[in-house]
Amino acid sequence: GAVVSQHPSRVICKSGTSVKIECRSLDFQATTMFWYRQFPKQSLMLMATSNEGSKATYEQGVEKDKFLINHASLTLSTLTVTSAHPEDSSFYICSARAQQGIPPEAFFGQGTRLTVV
Amino acid sequence: AQKVTQAQTEISVVEKEDVTLDCVYETRDTTYYLFWYKQPPSGELVFLIRRNSFDEQNEISGRYSWNFQKSTSSFNFTITASQVVDSAVYFCALSENNQGGKLIFGQGTELSVKP
């Protein structure tokens, strides 16, 4: 299957700072990337969908000014958590889709465990 | 509205037992896809299977098997002769054809296989 690389795998940051998480498709062009968040012992919840070259579409209840998503190329999407607070501590995981019109194949990155202290 | 329900929050079995993880879904779309993922303690999601709504044939892959029944909107997953390495959280997920590939996940079932 296709490879999606997410970086960093773990990050600890101070409250009030910003953190950037990268999601790269290594061997295919990802027209669409998805960002999910998972709190401990809970399911994965979709935060936003990003399409290359256009603005991300955020799910209800997700603050777009707090979670900045950029999908500037077909192989890279970034999620920036701005002014992070302890309640933003979570597991963030991205997935990438190759192209429209074919059955969806969701290839996931390894995930990023964010701890805000 | 789309929804995935995994009613079993935790299951504990002894090694070599068979175990079935239940998944029930709701969708209004006629074309959709169902997935199972394994999430070990390290956190990454391991893809296990994808099934489209037009293919109700059951599938077997080694010790794993899946039973897809549209009549009951279920997509159950059975592990035969479970092993300690099967211990993980298992997620069932739904993707509707008109939703661009995003996944709706169930709550997950934490499987613990004891030696």
Interface residues (C-beta under 8 A of the other chain):
Chain A: G1 T32 F34 Q42 S43 L44 M45 L46 T49 F91 I93 S95 R97 Q100 P103 P104 E105 A106 F107 F108 G109 Q110 G111 R113
Chain B: Y33 F35 Y37 G43 E44 L45 F47 R50 N52 F91 A93 S95 G100 G101 K102 L103 I104 F105 G106 Q107 G108
